[in-house]
Amino acid sequence: MTLHRRALLGAAGLAALAPAAARAQARWQMATPYADGNFHTRNIRTFVQEIEQAAGGRLSIQVHSNGSLLRMPEIKRGVQTGQVQLGEILLTAYANEDPLFDADALPQLVTNFAQAKRLSDLQKPFIEARLARQGLSLLYMVPWPPAGLYAQVPVTSLEQLRGQRFRTFSPMTNRFAQLIGAQPTLVQSAELAQAFATGVVQAQITSAATGVDTQAWDYARVFTPLGFSMTKNAVMVSRRALEGLPADVQAAVRTAAARAETRGYELAEQATRETEATLAARGMQVGPPSQQLLDDLTRVGRTMADEWVTRAGDDGRRLLEQYRAG
């Protein structure tokens, strides 16, 4: 850990421990792993501004973006221990703690923003209960744009991917590659261009936003929007820190969080349109999937959902039953 990070964490920890009476203004730290230009981070900065304005000088919040204070795997624990008071995580990144965090990563379970919101609302009580047991309060959740398929030629069925080297980045994508007979190959997003150029991977599933971030037009020719999955970020707060605020400031935090969730969905939809348009403008072939491809994905998705329920137990089964009943 760098001296800079040690100093920041030390300051954050002292702020959390200092008695309320000893400071005229509560000072919070917030950690997020995403860059300032990312729509999630832009949403957070508006969220913070609204809280500070409503608090009238009684609460200030410093946002540490791009993993500058805590990296993704450290953030949730950092909020639990009081290193920071607020944090943002990708829920599926913590699926090793509990499979309920991974529900939105199931292939083809959620294919549009209306479905993403419905699953999120049903999943929310389960997430809240798990976080509450760890001294955390969920403030809001916002999805990423839907994932699609990148390849060198149009793919009309999953059989075309059999035997191909398929880029993976999570347990779910790894299992998907296994089920379709592809060769799972773990590649981080920063290494995508080189991996495609050297033949290490031949296809991948990820969002148009990631495609733009990694300049996918330099290494792939076709993007097929699928709504393969719409994973989401969760913003959480230390319950002890929240309950230490005056009642009206606590209410302001909750009100700003509700607005941030609504705004986040709007920003995610905007990012979807803009990034898909950018891929097309850069010369990539962008078009709807064939019915055969969708049918294949649905079939594999059912298998993965059944496997997930086995891991997630009664809560997972109940969540999927509620979602599918809608």
Contacts in CASP RR format, 6 or more apart in sequence:
PFRMAT RR
TARGET T0000
AUTHOR 0000-0000-0000
METHOD contacts of the structure
MODEL  1
MTLHRRALLGAAGLAALAPAAARAQARWQMATPYADGNFHTRNIRTFVQE
IEQAAGGRLSIQVHSNGSLLRMPEIKRGVQTGQVQLGEILLTAYANEDPL
FDADALPQLVTNFAQAKRLSDLQKPFIEARLARQGLSLLYMVPWPPAGLY
AQVPVTSLEQLRGQRFRTFSPMTNRFAQLIGAQPTLVQSAELAQAFATGV
VQAQITSAATGVDTQAWDYARVFTPLGFSMTKNAVMVSRRALEGLPADVQ
AAVRTAAARAETRGYELAEQATRETEATLAARGMQVGPPSQQLLDDLTRV
GRTMADEWVTRAGDDGRRLLEQYRAG
1 9 0 8 1.000
5 68 0 8 1.000
5 69 0 8 1.000
8 29 0 8 1.000
8 64 0 8 1.000
8 69 0 8 1.000
9 69 0 8 1.000
9 70 0 8 1.000
9 83 0 8 1.000
10 83 0 8 1.000
11 29 0 8 1.000
12 29 0 8 1.000
12 69 0 8 1.000
12 82 0 8 1.000
12 83 0 8 1.000
12 84 0 8 1.000
12 85 0 8 1.000
13 82 0 8 1.000
13 83 0 8 1.000
15 23 0 8 1.000
15 26 0 8 1.000
15 27 0 8 1.000
15 28 0 8 1.000
15 29 0 8 1.000
15 85 0 8 1.000
16 82 0 8 1.000
16 83 0 8 1.000
16 85 0 8 1.000
16 238 0 8 1.000
16 241 0 8 1.000
20 26 0 8 1.000
20 244 0 8 1.000
25 57 0 8 1.000
25 58 0 8 1.000
25 59 0 8 1.000
25 60 0 8 1.000
26 58 0 8 1.000
26 59 0 8 1.000
26 60 0 8 1.000
26 241 0 8 1.000
26 244 0 8 1.000
26 245 0 8 1.000
27 59 0 8 1.000
27 60 0 8 1.000
27 61 0 8 1.000
27 62 0 8 1.000
28 59 0 8 1.000
28 60 0 8 1.000
28 61 0 8 1.000
28 62 0 8 1.000
28 84 0 8 1.000
28 85 0 8 1.000
28 86 0 8 1.000
28 241 0 8 1.000
29 61 0 8 1.000
29 62 0 8 1.000
29 64 0 8 1.000
29 69 0 8 1.000
29 83 0 8 1.000
29 84 0 8 1.000
29 85 0 8 1.000
29 86 0 8 1.000
30 44 0 8 1.000
30 48 0 8 1.000
30 61 0 8 1.000
30 62 0 8 1.000
30 63 0 8 1.000
30 64 0 8 1.000
30 84 0 8 1.000
30 85 0 8 1.000
30 86 0 8 1.000
30 87 0 8 1.000
30 88 0 8 1.000
31 64 0 8 1.000
31 67 0 8 1.000
31 69 0 8 1.000
31 70 0 8 1.000
31 74 0 8 1.000
31 75 0 8 1.000
31 78 0 8 1.000
31 79 0 8 1.000
31 84 0 8 1.000
31 86 0 8 1.000
31 87 0 8 1.000
31 88 0 8 1.000
32 40 0 8 1.000
32 41 0 8 1.000
32 44 0 8 1.000
32 63 0 8 1.000
32 64 0 8 1.000
32 65 0 8 1.000
32 66 0 8 1.000
32 67 0 8 1.000
32 75 0 8 1.000
32 87 0 8 1.000
32 88 0 8 1.000
33 66 0 8 1.000
33 67 0 8 1.000
33 70 0 8 1.000
33 71 0 8 1.000
33 72 0 8 1.000
33 75 0 8 1.000
33 88 0 8 1.000
33 89 0 8 1.000
33 90 0 8 1.000
34 40 0 8 1.000
34 41 0 8 1.000
34 65 0 8 1.000
34 66 0 8 1.000
34 67 0 8 1.000
34 88 0 8 1.000
35 41 0 8 1.000
35 65 0 8 1.000
35 66 0 8 1.000
36 42 0 8 1.000
36 65 0 8 1.000
36 66 0 8 1.000
39 264 0 8 1.000
39 267 0 8 1.000
39 268 0 8 1.000
39 270 0 8 1.000
39 271 0 8 1.000
40 88 0 8 1.000
40 142 0 8 1.000
40 233 0 8 1.000
40 264 0 8 1.000
40 267 0 8 1.000
41 63 0 8 1.000
41 65 0 8 1.000
42 267 0 8 1.000
43 142 0 8 1.000
43 260 0 8 1.000
43 263 0 8 1.000
43 264 0 8 1.000
43 267 0 8 1.000
44 63 0 8 1.000
44 65 0 8 1.000
44 88 0 8 1.000
44 235 0 8 1.000
44 260 0 8 1.000
45 63 0 8 1.000
46 260 0 8 1.000
46 263 0 8 1.000
47 235 0 8 1.000
47 256 0 8 1.000
47 257 0 8 1.000
47 259 0 8 1.000
47 260 0 8 1.000
48 61 0 8 1.000
48 63 0 8 1.000
50 252 0 8 1.000
50 256 0 8 1.000
50 259 0 8 1.000
51 59 0 8 1.000
51 61 0 8 1.000
51 249 0 8 1.000
51 252 0 8 1.000
51 253 0 8 1.000
51 256 0 8 1.000
52 59 0 8 1.000
52 60 0 8 1.000
52 61 0 8 1.000
54 249 0 8 1.000
54 252 0 8 1.000
54 255 0 8 1.000
54 256 0 8 1.000
55 249 0 8 1.000
55 252 0 8 1.000
58 245 0 8 1.000
58 246 0 8 1.000
58 249 0 8 1.000
59 245 0 8 1.000
59 249 0 8 1.000
61 85 0 8 1.000
61 86 0 8 1.000
64 70 0 8 1.000
64 84 0 8 1.000
69 84 0 8 1.000
70 78 0 8 1.000
70 83 0 8 1.000
70 84 0 8 1.000
72 89 0 8 1.000
72 90 0 8 1.000
72 93 0 8 1.000
73 93 0 8 1.000
75 84 0 8 1.000
75 87 0 8 1.000
75 88 0 8 1.000
75 89 0 8 1.000
76 87 0 8 1.000
76 89 0 8 1.000
76 94 0 8 1.000
76 136 0 8 1.000
76 236 0 8 1.000
78 84 0 8 1.000
78 87 0 8 1.000
79 85 0 8 1.000
79 86 0 8 1.000
79 87 0 8 1.000
79 136 0 8 1.000
79 236 0 8 1.000
79 237 0 8 1.000
79 238 0 8 1.000
80 134 0 8 1.000
80 135 0 8 1.000
80 136 0 8 1.000
80 238 0 8 1.000
82 238 0 8 1.000
82 240 0 8 1.000
82 241 0 8 1.000
85 237 0 8 1.000
85 238 0 8 1.000
85 241 0 8 1.000
86 139 0 8 1.000
86 235 0 8 1.000
86 236 0 8 1.000
86 237 0 8 1.000
86 238 0 8 1.000
87 235 0 8 1.000
87 236 0 8 1.000
87 237 0 8 1.000
88 233 0 8 1.000
88 234 0 8 1.000
88 235 0 8 1.000
88 236 0 8 1.000
89 233 0 8 1.000
89 234 0 8 1.000
89 236 0 8 1.000
90 231 0 8 1.000
90 232 0 8 1.000
90 233 0 8 1.000
91 101 0 8 1.000
91 102 0 8 1.000
91 104 0 8 1.000
91 127 0 8 1.000
91 141 0 8 1.000
91 231 0 8 1.000
91 232 0 8 1.000
91 233 0 8 1.000
91 234 0 8 1.000
92 101 0 8 1.000
92 102 0 8 1.000
92 104 0 8 1.000
92 105 0 8 1.000
92 170 0 8 1.000
92 172 0 8 1.000
92 231 0 8 1.000
93 170 0 8 1.000
94 101 0 8 1.000
95 101 0 8 1.000
95 102 0 8 1.000
95 105 0 8 1.000
95 170 0 8 1.000
95 171 0 8 1.000
95 172 0 8 1.000
98 130 0 8 1.000
99 308 0 8 1.000
99 311 0 8 1.000
99 312 0 8 1.000
99 313 0 8 1.000
99 316 0 8 1.000
100 123 0 8 1.000
100 126 0 8 1.000
100 127 0 8 1.000
100 130 0 8 1.000
100 312 0 8 1.000
100 315 0 8 1.000
100 316 0 8 1.000
100 319 0 8 1.000
101 127 0 8 1.000
101 130 0 8 1.000
102 171 0 8 1.000
102 172 0 8 1.000
102 308 0 8 1.000
102 312 0 8 1.000
103 109 0 8 1.000
103 119 0 8 1.000
103 123 0 8 1.000
103 308 0 8 1.000
103 312 0 8 1.000
103 316 0 8 1.000
103 319 0 8 1.000
103 320 0 8 1.000
104 110 0 8 1.000
104 116 0 8 1.000
104 119 0 8 1.000
104 120 0 8 1.000
104 123 0 8 1.000
104 143 0 8 1.000
104 229 0 8 1.000
104 230 0 8 1.000
104 231 0 8 1.000
104 232 0 8 1.000
105 170 0 8 1.000
105 172 0 8 1.000
105 229 0 8 1.000
105 231 0 8 1.000
106 172 0 8 1.000
106 229 0 8 1.000
106 301 0 8 1.000
106 304 0 8 1.000
106 305 0 8 1.000
106 308 0 8 1.000
107 172 0 8 1.000
107 176 0 8 1.000
107 228 0 8 1.000
107 229 0 8 1.000
107 297 0 8 1.000
107 300 0 8 1.000
107 301 0 8 1.000
107 304 0 8 1.000
108 226 0 8 1.000
108 227 0 8 1.000
108 228 0 8 1.000
108 229 0 8 1.000
108 294 0 8 1.000
108 297 0 8 1.000
108 298 0 8 1.000
108 300 0 8 1.000
108 301 0 8 1.000
109 115 0 8 1.000
109 119 0 8 1.000
109 229 0 8 1.000
109 301 0 8 1.000
109 305 0 8 1.000
109 323 0 8 1.000
110 116 0 8 1.000
110 119 0 8 1.000
110 143 0 8 1.000
110 146 0 8 1.000
110 227 0 8 1.000
110 229 0 8 1.000
110 230 0 8 1.000
111 146 0 8 1.000
111 226 0 8 1.000
111 227 0 8 1.000
111 230 0 8 1.000
112 146 0 8 1.000
112 227 0 8 1.000
113 143 0 8 1.000
113 230 0 8 1.000
113 265 0 8 1.000
113 268 0 8 1.000
113 269 0 8 1.000
115 230 0 8 1.000
116 143 0 8 1.000
116 230 0 8 1.000
116 232 0 8 1.000
116 265 0 8 1.000
117 143 0 8 1.000
117 265 0 8 1.000
118 323 0 8 1.000
118 326 0 8 1.000
119 323 0 8 1.000
120 141 0 8 1.000
120 143 0 8 1.000
120 232 0 8 1.000
122 319 0 8 1.000
122 322 0 8 1.000
122 323 0 8 1.000
123 319 0 8 1.000
124 138 0 8 1.000
124 141 0 8 1.000
126 315 0 8 1.000
126 316 0 8 1.000
126 319 0 8 1.000
127 138 0 8 1.000
127 141 0 8 1.000
127 234 0 8 1.000
128 137 0 8 1.000
128 138 0 8 1.000
131 137 0 8 1.000
131 138 0 8 1.000
131 236 0 8 1.000
132 239 0 8 1.000
135 238 0 8 1.000
135 239 0 8 1.000
135 240 0 8 1.000
136 236 0 8 1.000
136 237 0 8 1.000
136 238 0 8 1.000
136 239 0 8 1.000
137 236 0 8 1.000
137 237 0 8 1.000
137 238 0 8 1.000
137 239 0 8 1.000
137 242 0 8 1.000
138 234 0 8 1.000
138 235 0 8 1.000
138 236 0 8 1.000
139 235 0 8 1.000
139 236 0 8 1.000
139 237 0 8 1.000
139 253 0 8 1.000
139 254 0 8 1.000
139 257 0 8 1.000
139 260 0 8 1.000
140 234 0 8 1.000
140 235 0 8 1.000
140 257 0 8 1.000
140 258 0 8 1.000
140 260 0 8 1.000
140 261 0 8 1.000
141 232 0 8 1.000
141 233 0 8 1.000
141 234 0 8 1.000
141 235 0 8 1.000
141 261 0 8 1.000
142 232 0 8 1.000
142 233 0 8 1.000
142 260 0 8 1.000
142 261 0 8 1.000
142 264 0 8 1.000
142 265 0 8 1.000
142 267 0 8 1.000
142 268 0 8 1.000
143 230 0 8 1.000
143 231 0 8 1.000
143 232 0 8 1.000
143 233 0 8 1.000
143 265 0 8 1.000
143 268 0 8 1.000
144 207 0 8 1.000
144 209 0 8 1.000
144 230 0 8 1.000
144 231 0 8 1.000
144 232 0 8 1.000
144 233 0 8 1.000
144 268 0 8 1.000
145 207 0 8 1.000
145 208 0 8 1.000
145 209 0 8 1.000
145 230 0 8 1.000
145 268 0 8 1.000
145 269 0 8 1.000
145 271 0 8 1.000
145 272 0 8 1.000
145 275 0 8 1.000
146 207 0 8 1.000
146 225 0 8 1.000
146 226 0 8 1.000
146 227 0 8 1.000
146 228 0 8 1.000
146 229 0 8 1.000
146 230 0 8 1.000
146 272 0 8 1.000
147 205 0 8 1.000
147 206 0 8 1.000
147 207 0 8 1.000
147 226 0 8 1.000
147 227 0 8 1.000
147 228 0 8 1.000
147 229 0 8 1.000
147 230 0 8 1.000
148 205 0 8 1.000
148 206 0 8 1.000
148 207 0 8 1.000
148 208 0 8 1.000
148 223 0 8 1.000
148 224 0 8 1.000
148 225 0 8 1.000
148 226 0 8 1.000
148 227 0 8 1.000
148 228 0 8 1.000
149 155 0 8 1.000
149 203 0 8 1.000
149 204 0 8 1.000
149 205 0 8 1.000
149 222 0 8 1.000
149 223 0 8 1.000
149 224 0 8 1.000
149 226 0 8 1.000
149 228 0 8 1.000
149 289 0 8 1.000
150 203 0 8 1.000
150 204 0 8 1.000
150 205 0 8 1.000
150 206 0 8 1.000
150 211 0 8 1.000
150 216 0 8 1.000
150 220 0 8 1.000
150 222 0 8 1.000
150 223 0 8 1.000
151 161 0 8 1.000
151 202 0 8 1.000
151 203 0 8 1.000
151 220 0 8 1.000
151 221 0 8 1.000
151 222 0 8 1.000
151 224 0 8 1.000
152 202 0 8 1.000
152 203 0 8 1.000
152 220 0 8 1.000
152 221 0 8 1.000
152 222 0 8 1.000
153 221 0 8 1.000
153 222 0 8 1.000
154 222 0 8 1.000
154 224 0 8 1.000
154 285 0 8 1.000
155 161 0 8 1.000
155 203 0 8 1.000
155 222 0 8 1.000
155 224 0 8 1.000
155 293 0 8 1.000
156 290 0 8 1.000
156 292 0 8 1.000
156 293 0 8 1.000
157 290 0 8 1.000
157 292 0 8 1.000
157 293 0 8 1.000
157 296 0 8 1.000
158 180 0 8 1.000
158 293 0 8 1.000
158 296 0 8 1.000
158 297 0 8 1.000
158 300 0 8 1.000
159 296 0 8 1.000
161 180 0 8 1.000
161 181 0 8 1.000
161 182 0 8 1.000
161 203 0 8 1.000
162 180 0 8 1.000
162 181 0 8 1.000
162 182 0 8 1.000
163 181 0 8 1.000
163 182 0 8 1.000
163 183 0 8 1.000
164 182 0 8 1.000
164 183 0 8 1.000
164 202 0 8 1.000
164 203 0 8 1.000
165 182 0 8 1.000
165 183 0 8 1.000
165 185 0 8 1.000
165 199 0 8 1.000
165 200 0 8 1.000
165 201 0 8 1.000
165 202 0 8 1.000
165 203 0 8 1.000
166 177 0 8 1.000
166 180 0 8 1.000
166 182 0 8 1.000
166 183 0 8 1.000
166 184 0 8 1.000
166 185 0 8 1.000
166 201 0 8 1.000
166 202 0 8 1.000
166 203 0 8 1.000
166 204 0 8 1.000
167 173 0 8 1.000
167 185 0 8 1.000
167 186 0 8 1.000
167 187 0 8 1.000
167 192 0 8 1.000
167 195 0 8 1.000
167 201 0 8 1.000
167 203 0 8 1.000
167 204 0 8 1.000
167 206 0 8 1.000
168 174 0 8 1.000
168 176 0 8 1.000
168 177 0 8 1.000
168 184 0 8 1.000
168 185 0 8 1.000
168 186 0 8 1.000
168 187 0 8 1.000
169 186 0 8 1.000
169 187 0 8 1.000
169 188 0 8 1.000
169 189 0 8 1.000
169 206 0 8 1.000
172 229 0 8 1.000
172 304 0 8 1.000
173 184 0 8 1.000
173 205 0 8 1.000
174 184 0 8 1.000
174 186 0 8 1.000
175 304 0 8 1.000
175 307 0 8 1.000
176 205 0 8 1.000
176 300 0 8 1.000
176 304 0 8 1.000
177 183 0 8 1.000
177 184 0 8 1.000
177 185 0 8 1.000
178 184 0 8 1.000
179 300 0 8 1.000
179 303 0 8 1.000
179 304 0 8 1.000
180 296 0 8 1.000
180 300 0 8 1.000
182 203 0 8 1.000
185 195 0 8 1.000
185 200 0 8 1.000
185 201 0 8 1.000
187 195 0 8 1.000
187 200 0 8 1.000
187 201 0 8 1.000
187 204 0 8 1.000
189 206 0 8 1.000
189 210 0 8 1.000
189 213 0 8 1.000
189 214 0 8 1.000
190 214 0 8 1.000
192 201 0 8 1.000
192 204 0 8 1.000
192 214 0 8 1.000
192 216 0 8 1.000
192 219 0 8 1.000
193 214 0 8 1.000
193 215 0 8 1.000
193 218 0 8 1.000
193 219 0 8 1.000
194 200 0 8 1.000
195 201 0 8 1.000
196 202 0 8 1.000
196 219 0 8 1.000
196 220 0 8 1.000
197 219 0 8 1.000
204 220 0 8 1.000
205 226 0 8 1.000
205 228 0 8 1.000
207 272 0 8 1.000
207 275 0 8 1.000
208 223 0 8 1.000
208 225 0 8 1.000
208 272 0 8 1.000
208 275 0 8 1.000
208 276 0 8 1.000
208 278 0 8 1.000
208 279 0 8 1.000
209 271 0 8 1.000
209 272 0 8 1.000
209 275 0 8 1.000
210 216 0 8 1.000
211 223 0 8 1.000
211 275 0 8 1.000
211 279 0 8 1.000
212 275 0 8 1.000
212 278 0 8 1.000
212 279 0 8 1.000
215 282 0 8 1.000
216 223 0 8 1.000
216 279 0 8 1.000
216 284 0 8 1.000
217 279 0 8 1.000
217 282 0 8 1.000
217 283 0 8 1.000
217 284 0 8 1.000
220 284 0 8 1.000
221 284 0 8 1.000
221 285 0 8 1.000
222 284 0 8 1.000
222 285 0 8 1.000
222 286 0 8 1.000
223 276 0 8 1.000
223 279 0 8 1.000
223 284 0 8 1.000
223 285 0 8 1.000
223 286 0 8 1.000
223 287 0 8 1.000
224 286 0 8 1.000
224 287 0 8 1.000
224 288 0 8 1.000
224 289 0 8 1.000
224 293 0 8 1.000
225 276 0 8 1.000
225 286 0 8 1.000
225 287 0 8 1.000
225 288 0 8 1.000
225 289 0 8 1.000
226 289 0 8 1.000
226 293 0 8 1.000
226 294 0 8 1.000
226 297 0 8 1.000
228 297 0 8 1.000
235 257 0 8 1.000
235 260 0 8 1.000
237 253 0 8 1.000
242 250 0 8 1.000
242 253 0 8 1.000
243 250 0 8 1.000
244 250 0 8 1.000
245 253 0 8 1.000
276 286 0 8 1.000
279 286 0 8 1.000
280 286 0 8 1.000
305 320 0 8 1.000
308 316 0 8 1.000
309 316 0 8 1.000
309 317 0 8 1.000
309 320 0 8 1.000
312 319 0 8 1.000
END
